[in-house]
Amino acid sequence: MSERTAPSLSKLDALLPLIAELPSSPTATHLTEDAKALRRAVAAFHMEAIRFRMHSVDRLIHAAGDPAGLRPAFEDVRQALESAGFHTRSHTAP
């Protein structure tokens, strides 16, 4: 872990328990796996994997019905990554 990734990893560590609280479903299982893969990508400083996993986790949160608390926690992760200079989107947001 570096100074650059520490805030993002901390935000991911806050997001993961929220995901673990979701009712069991295929979407929740996939979301858990992708969020853990996102954490590994951040820890490994893997830019392309970060962008890919951010998209996947974002999509799965939406597919899960945007459960309370997940969206703000996910956006905290996005903000921390973007503040550290990581690109979390394949294009510039409007």
PyMOL commands that set and color helices and strands:
alter all, ss='L'
color gray80, all
select helices_A, chain A and resi 6-20+26-44+47-63+70-83
alter helices_A, ss='H'
color red, helices_A
deselect
rebuild
show_as cartoon
